[in-house]
């Protein structure tokens, strides 16, 4: 299992004072040097954390896989086609939300998304669709020409340690199995931390986990290098 570290919240902290610290590029470099397999950033419409120059610098100056999370808008498509990141993860986005709240409803926007991802795929970008662990969504993803899905682990993460954990975990496991049987590569992420991540190896064939908030939070106490290394050990 690979680890993509989401560094959005380094930018959140930087933006709190409107200055240049902590340096987002340096954070990305530390993650990669600590053994992370890639850097994930969500360039939001309102640029509340990561900004255009952050992703441009990481893409151009750091030798690593960049996974650009983005909404399926014309603006983001143009940015991705110019930047040509290693991967794009298409996510739903609402201005008011604190963080991405649910998976993309690809079933209801199938034709739009099929057209939307085509130029990205034609330009060699690994497109993934961030979806809930739902049979209909996984089946639809397989019809859109993408090779990757990212399963939303938020419901499992929230249920971890409660009576609902098993239900949510089984949902993820079944969705991953279905995806793989349909030829999709399976990524997963959202809400994973140093406790709940331990069950991810029970799901066969997860390709990559994208984890942000818990790693950056841990880094406040033990440093980013150690926080990344500790997560790598667990996964
Ligand atoms: N994957 C996707 C698609 C996301 O939107 C996010 C949050 O930006 C993450 C992974 C990382 O989530 P967290 O910060 O909760 O680890």
Boltz pocket constraint, residues with backbone or C-beta under 6 A from the ligand:
constraints:
  - pocket:
      binder: B
      contacts: [[A, 6], [A, 8], [A, 42], [A, 69], [A, 89], [A, 91], [A, 99], [A, 100], [A, 130], [A, 150], [A, 188], [A, 189], [A, 190], [A, 191], [A, 192], [A, 210], [A, 211], [A, 212], [A, 213], [A, 214]]
      max_distance: 6.0
